[in-house]
Amino acid sequence: MDGTTVPCDLSVIVPVYNAAGTIERVAGDVLALRREGVRCQVIFVDDASTDGSM
């Protein structure tokens, strides 16, 4: 490791397409795992949303 990355216990990939109404809740639910000591990363993959999701 080069000192700039932190190992994670969990990686979550979230496909996104016109999800402006739910994306904040999804991110919050996954990041809430940090309170339980789980080191996690969330990767959002947008597929040309037209509703401002990303």
Secondary structure, DSSP 8 states (H G I E B T S, - for coil): --SS----SEEEEEEESS-TTTHHHHHHHHHGGGGGT--EEEEEEE---SSS--
